[in-house]
Amino acid sequence: MQKNRLFWGIMFLLAAAFVIVGKLGYLGNFSPFSLIFTVFMLAVIAKSIPRLNFAGILFPIAFLCITYDKVLNIENLTPWTVLAVALLGSIGLSLLFHRKNDSWYSYHHKYHSYNHPHVEVIDVEDNDHVKQSTRFGSSTKYINTDNFKQADLECSFGSIQVYFNKAHVETEAIVRISGSFCGIELYVPKEWHVENQIESIVGGVSEKGKGYVTSESAPVLKLVGELNFSGVEIIYI
């Protein structure tokens, strides 16, 4: 968390420097705001490369191509062609380089389609550490454990619904989220306290139905991770 604050702090300071330099006329024909946008797009790319987040790499490149199409002489390719290439490239690379390791899929679930054949529904007994990955589809996960400690949720170009009402938390549990171009719904008991520490790029976290005043001894659900062009909705039940 400290490294992320340092990284984005430097990015904002660079952006402020570009504004000053631009006002002094040292940027020539380049707008200071286009250069600020470039800095942040490059920051998104830098954050996305270690995670192999191809959407976080290709879409910022597409936006930069649109911003500098006249300089690059590619006006005939912007905006829709480069955006289509970014979308198709993100899907193709995600399919080719999807890392499906043993630690992520070492648990075995039985899948049941209840109401919709295209929605994967997982409702089985769980350990204290739950993992769920969804790409190019939809899934619903019911967490069933008497000692819930952590959940790792990964979603790209799809949606996940996660129900926590059957999970028991002693004091605190962590939900690690990695989302790209997706929607995630978390159904949380009203008695729980949710701490949001998720970092988002063109996305965010919203709450619905909150109104119950939790006590100091209430279980804590801590949300961490990253969202890229995605949204998380916390629904209290």
TORMI-88645 format. One record per atom (N, C-alpha, C): residue in three letters; x, y, z; atom name. Coordinates in steps of 0.02 Angstrom, whole numbers, plus 50000, padded with zeros to 5 digits. Example, Ala and Ser with C-alpha at 12.3 -4.5 7.8 and 13.67 -1.06 7.14 Angstrom:
2
> r, u, v, w, a
> ALA, 50660, 49716, 50390, N
> ALA, 50615, 49775, 50390, CA
> ALA, 50660, 49835, 50390, C
> SER, 50642, 49888, 50354, N
> SER, 50684, 49947, 50357, CA
> SER, 50645, 50002, 50394, C
// end
This chain:
237
> r, u, v, w, a
> MET, 50041, 49940, 50000, N
> MET, 50000, 50000, 50000, CA
> MET, 50043, 50063, 50000, C
> GLN, 50099, 50061, 50039, N
> GLN, 50144, 50118, 50041, CA
> GLN, 50177, 50129, 49974, C
> LYS, 50195, 50074, 49939, N
> LYS, 50227, 50080, 49873, CA
> LYS, 50178, 50111, 49823, C
> ASN, 50115, 50092, 49827, N
> ASN, 50065, 50120, 49782, CA
> ASN, 50056, 50195, 49792, C
> ARG, 50054, 50215, 49856, N
> ARG, 50048, 50287, 49870, CA
> ARG, 50108, 50325, 49844, C
> LEU, 50168, 50295, 49852, N
> LEU, 50229, 50327, 49827, CA
> LEU, 50226, 50334, 49751, C
> PHE, 50206, 50280, 49718, N
> PHE, 50203, 50280, 49645, CA
> PHE, 50156, 50334, 49619, C
> TRP, 50094, 50334, 49644, N
> TRP, 50045, 50383, 49620, CA
> TRP, 50061, 50453, 49644, C
> GLY, 50094, 50459, 49701, N
> GLY, 50115, 50525, 49724, CA
> GLY, 50165, 50557, 49675, C
> ILE, 50212, 50516, 49651, N
> ILE, 50261, 50540, 49602, CA
> ILE, 50225, 50559, 49537, C
> MET, 50176, 50519, 49516, N
> MET, 50139, 50533, 49455, CA
> MET, 50103, 50601, 49459, C
> PHE, 50073, 50615, 49516, N
> PHE, 50038, 50679, 49524, CA
> PHE, 50087, 50737, 49526, C
> LEU, 50145, 50727, 49555, N
> LEU, 50195, 50780, 49556, CA
> LEU, 50221, 50794, 49485, C
> LEU, 50231, 50742, 49446, N
> LEU, 50251, 50751, 49376, CA
> LEU, 50197, 50789, 49337, C
> ALA, 50134, 50771, 49350, N
> ALA, 50080, 50806, 49317, CA
> ALA, 50079, 50880, 49335, C
> ALA, 50090, 50895, 49398, N
> ALA, 50093, 50965, 49420, CA
> ALA, 50150, 51002, 49386, C
> ALA, 50207, 50967, 49378, N
> ALA, 50264, 50998, 49344, CA
> ALA, 50248, 51014, 49272, C
> PHE, 50212, 50969, 49238, N
> PHE, 50194, 50981, 49168, CA
> PHE, 50148, 51042, 49161, C
> VAL, 50104, 51051, 49209, N
> VAL, 50059, 51109, 49208, CA
> VAL, 50100, 51173, 49211, C
> ILE, 50148, 51176, 49256, N
> ILE, 50189, 51236, 49264, CA
> ILE, 50231, 51248, 49201, C
> VAL, 50264, 51195, 49177, N
> VAL, 50306, 51202, 49118, CA
> VAL, 50265, 51223, 49057, C
> GLY, 50205, 51196, 49052, N
> GLY, 50161, 51214, 48996, CA
> GLY, 50141, 51287, 48998, C
> LYS, 50125, 51312, 49058, N
> LYS, 50106, 51382, 49065, CA
> LYS, 50164, 51429, 49049, C
> LEU, 50226, 51405, 49058, N
> LEU, 50284, 51446, 49043, CA
> LEU, 50302, 51443, 48969, C
> GLY, 50267, 51401, 48931, N
> GLY, 50277, 51399, 48859, CA
> GLY, 50335, 51355, 48836, C
> TYR, 50358, 51309, 48878, N
> TYR, 50415, 51267, 48859, CA
> TYR, 50395, 51202, 48825, C
> LEU, 50331, 51190, 48814, N
> LEU, 50309, 51127, 48785, CA
> LEU, 50294, 51132, 48711, C
> GLY, 50305, 51190, 48683, N
> GLY, 50294, 51198, 48611, CA
> GLY, 50220, 51190, 48594, C
> ASN, 50206, 51148, 48545, N
> ASN, 50137, 51138, 48522, CA
> ASN, 50099, 51087, 48564, C
> PHE, 50132, 51056, 48611, N
> PHE, 50100, 51005, 48651, CA
> PHE, 50062, 51037, 48709, C
> SER, 50001, 51014, 48718, N
> SER, 49960, 51038, 48774, CA
> SER, 49984, 51006, 48839, C
> PRO, 49989, 51045, 48893, N
> PRO, 50010, 51015, 48957, CA
> PRO, 49961, 50961, 48980, C
> PHE, 49898, 50969, 48962, N
> PHE, 49849, 50919, 48985, CA
> PHE, 49856, 50854, 48945, C
> SER, 49876, 50858, 48882, N
> SER, 49889, 50796, 48844, CA
> SER, 49950, 50760, 48872, C
> LEU, 50000, 50798, 48895, N
> LEU, 50059, 50767, 48924, CA
> LEU, 50043, 50737, 48993, C
> ILE, 49999, 50771, 49031, N
> ILE, 49977, 50743, 49095, CA
> ILE, 49941, 50677, 49083, C
> PHE, 49896, 50677, 49033, N
> PHE, 49861, 50616, 49015, CA
> PHE, 49909, 50561, 48995, C
> THR, 49962, 50579, 48959, N
> THR, 50013, 50531, 48939, CA
> THR, 50047, 50500, 48999, C
> VAL, 50064, 50543, 49047, N
> VAL, 50097, 50518, 49108, CA
> VAL, 50054, 50467, 49143, C
> PHE, 49990, 50480, 49149, N
> PHE, 49946, 50435, 49185, CA
> PHE, 49934, 50371, 49145, C
> MET, 49930, 50377, 49078, N
> MET, 49922, 50316, 49038, CA
> MET, 49984, 50272, 49043, C
> LEU, 50043, 50303, 49043, N
> LEU, 50104, 50264, 49052, CA
> LEU, 50107, 50232, 49121, C
> ALA, 50080, 50268, 49171, N
> ALA, 50078, 50240, 49239, CA
> ALA, 50033, 50179, 49241, C
> VAL, 49975, 50182, 49207, N
> VAL, 49930, 50125, 49204, CA
> VAL, 49964, 50066, 49171, C
> ILE, 50000, 50079, 49116, N
> ILE, 50036, 50025, 49081, CA
> ILE, 50088, 49994, 49127, C
> ALA, 50126, 50037, 49162, N
> ALA, 50178, 50012, 49207, CA
> ALA, 50150, 49968, 49262, C
> LYS, 50091, 49987, 49288, N
> LYS, 50059, 49947, 49341, CA
> LYS, 50030, 49882, 49314, C
> SER, 50012, 49881, 49250, N
> SER, 49978, 49824, 49221, CA
> SER, 50026, 49770, 49196, C
> ILE, 50086, 49789, 49176, N
> ILE, 50133, 49741, 49147, CA
> ILE, 50152, 49684, 49196, C
> PRO, 50171, 49698, 49259, N
> PRO, 50189, 49642, 49303, CA
> PRO, 50132, 49593, 49315, C
> ARG, 50070, 49616, 49310, N
> ARG, 50012, 49573, 49322, CA
> ARG, 49987, 49540, 49259, C
> LEU, 50019, 49554, 49202, N
> LEU, 49996, 49529, 49137, CA
> LEU, 49922, 49549, 49126, C
> ASN, 49907, 49610, 49145, N
> ASN, 49840, 49637, 49134, CA
> ASN, 49839, 49669, 49065, C
> PHE, 49820, 49629, 49014, N
> PHE, 49827, 49652, 48946, CA
> PHE, 49780, 49709, 48929, C
> ALA, 49721, 49710, 48959, N
> ALA, 49676, 49767, 48948, CA
> ALA, 49705, 49831, 48975, C
> GLY, 49739, 49827, 49032, N
> GLY, 49772, 49885, 49061, CA
> GLY, 49833, 49907, 49022, C
> ILE, 49857, 49866, 48977, N
> ILE, 49913, 49884, 48934, CA
> ILE, 49890, 49911, 48867, C
> LEU, 49844, 49874, 48835, N
> LEU, 49825, 49892, 48766, CA
> LEU, 49779, 49952, 48761, C
> PHE, 49732, 49958, 48809, N
> PHE, 49686, 50015, 48804, CA
> PHE, 49721, 50082, 48817, C
> PRO, 49766, 50088, 48866, N
> PRO, 49803, 50151, 48871, CA
> PRO, 49844, 50167, 48808, C
> ILE, 49873, 50115, 48776, N
> ILE, 49909, 50126, 48713, CA
> ILE, 49860, 50152, 48660, C
> ALA, 49799, 50124, 48658, N
> ALA, 49749, 50148, 48610, CA
> ALA, 49731, 50220, 48623, C
> PHE, 49722, 50238, 48687, N
> PHE, 49704, 50307, 48704, CA
> PHE, 49761, 50355, 48685, C
> LEU, 49823, 50333, 48693, N
> LEU, 49880, 50375, 48674, CA
> LEU, 49883, 50383, 48598, C
> CYS, 49866, 50330, 48562, N
> CYS, 49863, 50335, 48488, CA
> CYS, 49810, 50386, 48467, C
> ILE, 49754, 50386, 48501, N
> ILE, 49701, 50433, 48484, CA
> ILE, 49724, 50505, 48501, C
> THR, 49758, 50513, 48557, N
> THR, 49780, 50579, 48577, CA
> THR, 49832, 50608, 48529, C
> TYR, 49877, 50566, 48504, N
> TYR, 49931, 50589, 48461, CA
> TYR, 49924, 50564, 48389, C
> ASP, 49862, 50555, 48366, N
> ASP, 49852, 50527, 48299, CA
> ASP, 49880, 50572, 48245, C
> LYS, 49876, 50638, 48254, N
> LYS, 49902, 50684, 48203, CA
> LYS, 49979, 50681, 48201, C
> VAL, 50010, 50677, 48260, N
> VAL, 50083, 50673, 48262, CA
> VAL, 50108, 50609, 48231, C
> LEU, 50072, 50554, 48245, N
> LEU, 50091, 50488, 48219, CA
> LEU, 50066, 50475, 48148, C
> ASN, 50024, 50521, 48124, N
> ASN, 49996, 50514, 48057, CA
> ASN, 49954, 50450, 48050, C
> ILE, 49912, 50438, 48099, N
> ILE, 49869, 50378, 48098, CA
> ILE, 49796, 50398, 48108, C
> GLU, 49778, 50455, 48083, N
> GLU, 49710, 50480, 48093, CA
> GLU, 49658, 50434, 48062, C
> ASN, 49678, 50396, 48010, N
> ASN, 49630, 50350, 47979, CA
> ASN, 49617, 50288, 48022, C
> LEU, 49656, 50280, 48075, N
> LEU, 49646, 50222, 48119, CA
> LEU, 49611, 50240, 48184, C
> THR, 49601, 50305, 48197, N
> THR, 49571, 50325, 48260, CA
> THR, 49501, 50352, 48249, C
> PRO, 49456, 50346, 48299, N
> PRO, 49469, 50311, 48362, CA
> PRO, 49450, 50237, 48362, C
> TRP, 49401, 50219, 48319, N
> TRP, 49369, 50154, 48328, CA
> TRP, 49414, 50095, 48309, C
> THR, 49457, 50103, 48260, N
> THR, 49500, 50047, 48241, CA
> THR, 49548, 50028, 48297, C
> VAL, 49581, 50078, 48326, N
> VAL, 49629, 50062, 48379, CA
> VAL, 49593, 50036, 48442, C
> LEU, 49533, 50061, 48455, N
> LEU, 49495, 50035, 48512, CA
> LEU, 49474, 49963, 48500, C
> ALA, 49453, 49947, 48438, N
> ALA, 49435, 49878, 48422, CA
> ALA, 49495, 49832, 48427, C
> VAL, 49553, 49855, 48404, N
> VAL, 49614, 49815, 48409, CA
> VAL, 49632, 49803, 48482, C
> ALA, 49624, 49855, 48524, N
> ALA, 49639, 49847, 48595, CA
> ALA, 49593, 49796, 48628, C
> LEU, 49528, 49799, 48610, N
> LEU, 49480, 49752, 48639, CA
> LEU, 49495, 49681, 48617, C
> LEU, 49503, 49670, 48551, N
> LEU, 49515, 49603, 48526, CA
> LEU, 49583, 49577, 48549, C
> GLY, 49632, 49621, 48551, N
> GLY, 49698, 49600, 48575, CA
> GLY, 49697, 49580, 48649, C
> SER, 49659, 49618, 48689, N
> SER, 49654, 49601, 48761, CA
> SER, 49621, 49533, 48771, C
> ILE, 49568, 49520, 48733, N
> ILE, 49534, 49456, 48739, CA
> ILE, 49580, 49399, 48716, C
> GLY, 49612, 49408, 48658, N
> GLY, 49655, 49355, 48632, CA
> GLY, 49714, 49340, 48677, C
> LEU, 49748, 49391, 48701, N
> LEU, 49806, 49380, 48744, CA
> LEU, 49785, 49351, 48812, C
> SER, 49728, 49372, 48837, N
> SER, 49704, 49344, 48901, CA
> SER, 49689, 49270, 48894, C
> LEU, 49663, 49250, 48837, N
> LEU, 49649, 49179, 48825, CA
> LEU, 49714, 49139, 48817, C
> LEU, 49763, 49168, 48782, N
> LEU, 49825, 49132, 48768, CA
> LEU, 49870, 49127, 48830, C
> PHE, 49870, 49180, 48870, N
> PHE, 49917, 49182, 48927, CA
> PHE, 49882, 49177, 48994, C
> HIS, 49823, 49147, 48995, N
> HIS, 49786, 49137, 49058, CA
> HIS, 49825, 49089, 49101, C
> ARG, 49849, 49113, 49159, N
> ARG, 49889, 49072, 49204, CA
> ARG, 49843, 49033, 49250, C
> LYS, 49840, 48969, 49238, N
> LYS, 49796, 48925, 49277, CA
> LYS, 49840, 48878, 49317, C
> ASN, 49866, 48903, 49373, N
> ASN, 49914, 48863, 49410, CA
> ASN, 49880, 48820, 49461, C
> ASP, 49921, 48774, 49488, N
> ASP, 49893, 48724, 49534, CA
> ASP, 49869, 48755, 49599, C
> SER, 49904, 48808, 49623, N
> SER, 49884, 48838, 49686, CA
> SER, 49816, 48872, 49680, C
> TRP, 49801, 48898, 49620, N
> TRP, 49737, 48933, 49610, CA
> TRP, 49680, 48884, 49602, C
> TYR, 49693, 48828, 49571, N
> TYR, 49640, 48780, 49557, CA
> TYR, 49649, 48714, 49594, C
> SER, 49686, 48714, 49649, N
> SER, 49698, 48652, 49685, CA
> SER, 49636, 48626, 49720, C
> TYR, 49589, 48670, 49735, N
> TYR, 49526, 48649, 49764, CA
> TYR, 49480, 48625, 49709, C
> HIS, 49433, 48582, 49725, N
> HIS, 49388, 48554, 49675, CA
> HIS, 49317, 48568, 49695, C
> HIS, 49280, 48600, 49650, N
> HIS, 49210, 48617, 49662, CA
> HIS, 49166, 48578, 49615, C
> LYS, 49107, 48566, 49637, N
> LYS, 49055, 48540, 49593, CA
> LYS, 49013, 48600, 49570, C
> TYR, 48999, 48602, 49506, N
> TYR, 48964, 48659, 49478, CA
> TYR, 48892, 48640, 49462, C
> HIS, 48847, 48684, 49480, N
> HIS, 48776, 48671, 49470, CA
> HIS, 48746, 48731, 49435, C
> SER, 48711, 48722, 49381, N
> SER, 48674, 48775, 49348, CA
> SER, 48602, 48773, 49372, C
> TYR, 48583, 48825, 49409, N
> TYR, 48517, 48825, 49438, CA
> TYR, 48465, 48855, 49391, C
> ASN, 48470, 48920, 49381, N
> ASN, 48417, 48954, 49343, CA
> ASN, 48438, 48972, 49273, C
> HIS, 48502, 48979, 49261, N
> HIS, 48524, 49001, 49196, CA
> HIS, 48583, 48958, 49174, C
> PRO, 48580, 48927, 49116, N
> PRO, 48632, 48881, 49095, CA
> PRO, 48699, 48914, 49082, C
> HIS, 48700, 48980, 49073, N
> HIS, 48762, 49014, 49057, CA
> HIS, 48794, 49044, 49119, C
> VAL, 48765, 49035, 49177, N
> VAL, 48792, 49061, 49240, CA
> VAL, 48817, 49002, 49281, C
> GLU, 48880, 49004, 49298, N
> GLU, 48910, 48952, 49339, CA
> GLU, 48895, 48967, 49413, C
> VAL, 48863, 48920, 49446, N
> VAL, 48844, 48929, 49516, CA
> VAL, 48883, 48880, 49559, C
> ILE, 48919, 48905, 49608, N
> ILE, 48959, 48862, 49652, CA
> ILE, 48933, 48869, 49722, C
> ASP, 48906, 48814, 49748, N
> ASP, 48876, 48814, 49815, CA
> ASP, 48896, 48749, 49850, C
> VAL, 48957, 48748, 49877, N
> VAL, 48983, 48688, 49911, CA
> VAL, 49019, 48710, 49974, C
> GLU, 49040, 48660, 50013, N
> GLU, 49079, 48674, 50073, CA
> GLU, 49147, 48701, 50054, C
> ASP, 49170, 48752, 50091, N
> ASP, 49234, 48783, 50076, CA
> ASP, 49282, 48778, 50135, C
> ASN, 49347, 48788, 50119, N
> ASN, 49397, 48796, 50171, CA
> ASN, 49399, 48869, 50193, C
> ASP, 49447, 48887, 50235, N
> ASP, 49450, 48956, 50259, CA
> ASP, 49476, 49003, 50204, C
> HIS, 49507, 48976, 50152, N
> HIS, 49534, 49016, 50097, CA
> HIS, 49498, 48996, 50033, C
> VAL, 49459, 49043, 50005, N
> VAL, 49417, 49029, 49947, CA
> VAL, 49446, 49065, 49886, C
> LYS, 49446, 49031, 49828, N
> LYS, 49472, 49060, 49767, CA
> LYS, 49421, 49051, 49710, C
> GLN, 49410, 49104, 49673, N
> GLN, 49362, 49101, 49618, CA
> GLN, 49387, 49145, 49560, C
> SER, 49391, 49115, 49501, N
> SER, 49413, 49151, 49442, CA
> SER, 49361, 49144, 49387, C
> THR, 49342, 49201, 49357, N
> THR, 49293, 49201, 49303, CA
> THR, 49318, 49245, 49247, C
> ARG, 49319, 49217, 49186, N
> ARG, 49339, 49254, 49126, CA
> ARG, 49289, 49242, 49071, C
> PHE, 49266, 49297, 49041, N
> PHE, 49220, 49293, 48984, CA
> PHE, 49158, 49253, 49002, C
> GLY, 49130, 49266, 49061, N
> GLY, 49070, 49231, 49081, CA
> GLY, 49043, 49260, 49146, C
> SER, 48995, 49224, 49175, N
> SER, 48965, 49246, 49238, CA
> SER, 48965, 49188, 49287, C
> SER, 48974, 49205, 49350, N
> SER, 48973, 49153, 49402, CA
> SER, 48943, 49180, 49466, C
> THR, 48915, 49135, 49504, N
> THR, 48887, 49152, 49570, CA
> THR, 48919, 49105, 49621, C
> LYS, 48950, 49133, 49671, N
> LYS, 48985, 49093, 49721, CA
> LYS, 48954, 49105, 49790, C
> TYR, 48934, 49050, 49823, N
> TYR, 48911, 49051, 49892, CA
> TYR, 48967, 49026, 49936, C
> ILE, 48989, 49068, 49983, N
> ILE, 49043, 49049, 50028, CA
> ILE, 49014, 49014, 50088, C
> ASN, 49032, 48950, 50097, N
> ASN, 49006, 48909, 50151, CA
> ASN, 49064, 48884, 50194, C
> THR, 49077, 48918, 50248, N
> THR, 49131, 48897, 50292, CA
> THR, 49119, 48926, 50362, C
> ASP, 49140, 48889, 50412, N
> ASP, 49133, 48912, 50482, CA
> ASP, 49194, 48952, 50504, C
> ASN, 49244, 48957, 50461, N
> ASN, 49305, 48993, 50481, CA
> ASN, 49333, 49030, 50420, C
> PHE, 49294, 49077, 50394, N
> PHE, 49314, 49112, 50334, CA
> PHE, 49369, 49163, 50350, C
> LYS, 49424, 49160, 50312, N
> LYS, 49480, 49206, 50323, CA
> LYS, 49498, 49246, 50261, C
> GLN, 49493, 49216, 50202, N
> GLN, 49515, 49253, 50143, CA
> GLN, 49481, 49226, 50080, C
> ALA, 49468, 49271, 50033, N
> ALA, 49442, 49253, 49967, CA
> ALA, 49482, 49290, 49915, C
> ASP, 49503, 49254, 49863, N
> ASP, 49537, 49283, 49806, CA
> ASP, 49489, 49281, 49746, C
> LEU, 49469, 49339, 49723, N
> LEU, 49421, 49344, 49668, CA
> LEU, 49456, 49376, 49608, C
> GLU, 49454, 49340, 49552, N
> GLU, 49482, 49366, 49490, CA
> GLU, 49429, 49364, 49436, C
> CYS, 49419, 49421, 49402, N
> CYS, 49367, 49425, 49351, CA
> CYS, 49390, 49470, 49294, C
> SER, 49384, 49444, 49232, N
> SER, 49401, 49483, 49173, CA
> SER, 49346, 49473, 49121, C
> PHE, 49320, 49528, 49096, N
> PHE, 49269, 49527, 49044, CA
> PHE, 49210, 49481, 49064, C
> GLY, 49186, 49492, 49124, N
> GLY, 49131, 49451, 49148, CA
> GLY, 49101, 49481, 49211, C
> SER, 49069, 49438, 49251, N
> SER, 49038, 49462, 49313, CA
> SER, 49040, 49406, 49365, C
> ILE, 49043, 49426, 49428, N
> ILE, 49042, 49380, 49484, CA
> ILE, 48994, 49406, 49537, C
> GLN, 48954, 49361, 49563, N
> GLN, 48913, 49375, 49623, CA
> GLN, 48938, 49329, 49679, C
> VAL, 48953, 49359, 49736, N
> VAL, 48979, 49320, 49792, CA
> VAL, 48935, 49334, 49853, C
> TYR, 48910, 49280, 49884, N
> TYR, 48867, 49284, 49943, CA
> TYR, 48907, 49263, 50005, C
> PHE, 48908, 49308, 50055, N
> PHE, 48945, 49295, 50116, CA
> PHE, 48899, 49278, 50175, C
> ASN, 48834, 49272, 50163, N
> ASN, 48788, 49262, 50219, CA
> ASN, 48793, 49194, 50252, C
> LYS, 48827, 49146, 50218, N
> LYS, 48837, 49080, 50247, CA
> LYS, 48908, 49071, 50273, C
> ALA, 48945, 49125, 50277, N
> ALA, 49014, 49122, 50301, CA
> ALA, 49019, 49151, 50371, C
> HIS, 49057, 49118, 50413, N
> HIS, 49067, 49142, 50482, CA
> HIS, 49138, 49171, 50488, C
> VAL, 49142, 49232, 50513, N
> VAL, 49206, 49265, 50523, CA
> VAL, 49217, 49278, 50597, C
> GLU, 49274, 49257, 50622, N
> GLU, 49289, 49267, 50693, CA
> GLU, 49299, 49341, 50708, C
> THR, 49348, 49371, 50676, N
> THR, 49362, 49442, 50687, CA
> THR, 49369, 49480, 50621, C
> GLU, 49412, 49454, 50576, N
> GLU, 49425, 49490, 50514, CA
> GLU, 49438, 49441, 50457, C
> ALA, 49415, 49458, 50397, N
> ALA, 49429, 49420, 50337, CA
> ALA, 49448, 49468, 50281, C
> ILE, 49488, 49443, 50234, N
> ILE, 49513, 49484, 50179, CA
> ILE, 49486, 49457, 50113, C
> VAL, 49465, 49503, 50070, N
> VAL, 49444, 49486, 50002, CA
> VAL, 49491, 49522, 49954, C
> ARG, 49530, 49483, 49917, N
> ARG, 49576, 49511, 49868, CA
> ARG, 49543, 49509, 49800, C
> ILE, 49537, 49566, 49768, N
> ILE, 49501, 49571, 49705, CA
> ILE, 49547, 49595, 49650, C
> SER, 49544, 49561, 49593, N
> SER, 49579, 49582, 49533, CA
> SER, 49527, 49584, 49477, C
> GLY, 49507, 49643, 49456, N
> GLY, 49453, 49649, 49407, CA
> GLY, 49471, 49692, 49348, C
> SER, 49456, 49667, 49287, N
> SER, 49468, 49705, 49226, CA
> SER, 49406, 49699, 49182, C
> PHE, 49376, 49756, 49166, N
> PHE, 49317, 49758, 49123, CA
> PHE, 49263, 49709, 49148, C
> CYS, 49244, 49717, 49210, N
> CYS, 49198, 49670, 49240, CA
> CYS, 49154, 49706, 49292, C
> GLY, 49105, 49668, 49317, N
> GLY, 49063, 49691, 49371, CA
> GLY, 49062, 49639, 49426, C
> ILE, 49071, 49660, 49488, N
> ILE, 49074, 49614, 49545, CA
> ILE, 49024, 49637, 49597, C
> GLU, 48981, 49591, 49619, N
> GLU, 48932, 49606, 49671, CA
> GLU, 48948, 49564, 49732, C
> LEU, 48954, 49597, 49789, N
> LEU, 48968, 49563, 49852, CA
> LEU, 48908, 49571, 49898, C
> TYR, 48877, 49515, 49916, N
> TYR, 48818, 49515, 49960, CA
> TYR, 48842, 49501, 50031, C
> VAL, 48840, 49552, 50073, N
> VAL, 48871, 49550, 50139, CA
> VAL, 48818, 49559, 50193, C
> PRO, 48822, 49521, 50248, N
> PRO, 48775, 49531, 50304, CA
> PRO, 48779, 49602, 50331, C
> LYS, 48722, 49630, 50349, N
> LYS, 48720, 49699, 50374, CA
> LYS, 48759, 49707, 50439, C
> GLU, 48769, 49653, 50475, N
> GLU, 48804, 49657, 50539, CA
> GLU, 48879, 49665, 50530, C
> TRP, 48905, 49655, 50470, N
> TRP, 48977, 49659, 50458, CA
> TRP, 48998, 49730, 50443, C
> HIS, 49061, 49743, 50458, N
> HIS, 49090, 49808, 50441, CA
> HIS, 49138, 49797, 50382, C
> VAL, 49130, 49836, 50329, N
> VAL, 49171, 49829, 50269, CA
> VAL, 49221, 49886, 50265, C
> GLU, 49285, 49869, 50257, N
> GLU, 49338, 49918, 50247, CA
> GLU, 49362, 49913, 50174, C
> ASN, 49353, 49967, 50138, N
> ASN, 49372, 49968, 50067, CA
> ASN, 49441, 49998, 50058, C
> GLN, 49489, 49957, 50034, N
> GLN, 49556, 49980, 50018, CA
> GLN, 49574, 49963, 49946, C
> ILE, 49524, 49957, 49903, N
> ILE, 49535, 49939, 49834, CA
> ILE, 49558, 50000, 49795, C
> GLU, 49608, 49991, 49752, N
> GLU, 49631, 50044, 49707, CA
> GLU, 49597, 50033, 49640, C
> SER, 49573, 50087, 49610, N
> SER, 49536, 50080, 49547, CA
> SER, 49561, 50129, 49495, C
> ILE, 49560, 50107, 49433, N
> ILE, 49576, 50148, 49375, CA
> ILE, 49514, 50146, 49329, C
> VAL, 49480, 50201, 49324, N
> VAL, 49416, 50204, 49287, CA
> VAL, 49369, 50150, 49314, C
> GLY, 49350, 50159, 49375, N
> GLY, 49304, 50112, 49408, CA
> GLY, 49294, 50134, 49480, C
> GLY, 49263, 50093, 49519, N
> GLY, 49253, 50111, 49589, CA
> GLY, 49211, 50061, 49627, C
> VAL, 49199, 50078, 49690, N
> VAL, 49161, 50034, 49736, CA
> VAL, 49102, 50074, 49762, C
> SER, 49043, 50043, 49760, N
> SER, 48983, 50075, 49785, CA
> SER, 48949, 50029, 49836, C
> GLU, 48906, 50058, 49877, N
> GLU, 48871, 50019, 49928, CA
> GLU, 48795, 50029, 49920, C
> LYS, 48758, 49976, 49937, N
> LYS, 48685, 49978, 49931, CA
> LYS, 48654, 49942, 49990, C
> GLY, 48606, 49976, 50021, N
> GLY, 48570, 49945, 50076, CA
> GLY, 48601, 49952, 50144, C
> LYS, 48655, 49991, 50149, N
> LYS, 48687, 49999, 50213, CA
> LYS, 48645, 50043, 50258, C
> GLY, 48640, 50026, 50321, N
> GLY, 48600, 50065, 50367, CA
> GLY, 48603, 50038, 50437, C
> TYR, 48631, 49979, 50443, N
> TYR, 48637, 49947, 50508, CA
> TYR, 48700, 49972, 50543, C
> VAL, 48694, 49995, 50604, N
> VAL, 48751, 50020, 50642, CA
> VAL, 48787, 49961, 50674, C
> THR, 48848, 49948, 50652, N
> THR, 48886, 49891, 50678, CA
> THR, 48918, 49908, 50744, C
> SER, 48928, 49857, 50785, N
> SER, 48962, 49866, 50849, CA
> SER, 49037, 49860, 50839, C
> GLU, 49075, 49877, 50891, N
> GLU, 49148, 49873, 50887, CA
> GLU, 49172, 49801, 50879, C
> SER, 49132, 49754, 50900, N
> SER, 49151, 49683, 50896, CA
> SER, 49127, 49650, 50832, C
> ALA, 49097, 49689, 50787, N
> ALA, 49071, 49660, 50725, CA
> ALA, 49127, 49634, 50681, C
> PRO, 49115, 49580, 50644, N
> PRO, 49166, 49554, 50598, CA
> PRO, 49184, 49606, 50546, C
> VAL, 49248, 49607, 50526, N
> VAL, 49273, 49655, 50478, CA
> VAL, 49290, 49619, 50413, C
> LEU, 49264, 49644, 50358, N
> LEU, 49280, 49618, 50292, CA
> LEU, 49322, 49671, 50256, C
> LYS, 49385, 49656, 50246, N
> LYS, 49431, 49704, 50216, CA
> LYS, 49439, 49689, 50142, C
> LEU, 49426, 49739, 50100, N
> LEU, 49431, 49731, 50027, CA
> LEU, 49496, 49763, 50003, C
> VAL, 49537, 49724, 49968, N
> VAL, 49599, 49749, 49940, CA
> VAL, 49604, 49727, 49867, C
> GLY, 49651, 49755, 49831, N
> GLY, 49661, 49735, 49762, CA
> GLY, 49656, 49793, 49714, C
> GLU, 49644, 49777, 49650, N
> GLU, 49643, 49828, 49597, CA
> GLU, 49584, 49818, 49550, C
> LEU, 49557, 49873, 49526, N
> LEU, 49504, 49872, 49476, CA
> LEU, 49526, 49914, 49416, C
> ASN, 49519, 49885, 49357, N
> ASN, 49533, 49921, 49295, CA
> ASN, 49471, 49920, 49251, C
> PHE, 49441, 49978, 49242, N
> PHE, 49379, 49984, 49202, CA
> PHE, 49327, 49935, 49230, C
> SER, 49320, 49934, 49295, N
> SER, 49275, 49886, 49328, CA
> SER, 49241, 49919, 49387, C
> GLY, 49190, 49884, 49413, N
> GLY, 49154, 49910, 49470, CA
> GLY, 49138, 49854, 49520, C
> VAL, 49138, 49872, 49584, N
> VAL, 49118, 49827, 49637, CA
> VAL, 49059, 49858, 49674, C
> GLU, 49006, 49820, 49682, N
> GLU, 48948, 49843, 49720, CA
> GLU, 48940, 49800, 49782, C
> ILE, 48939, 49832, 49840, N
> ILE, 48928, 49797, 49903, CA
> ILE, 48855, 49803, 49921, C
> ILE, 48822, 49746, 49925, N
> ILE, 48750, 49745, 49939, CA
> ILE, 48739, 49713, 50008, C
> TYR, 48713, 49752, 50055, N
> TYR, 48702, 49726, 50122, CA
> TYR, 48635, 49690, 50127, C
> ILE, 48638, 49630, 50155, N
> ILE, 48577, 49589, 50159, CA
> ILE, 48565, 49567, 50230, C
// end
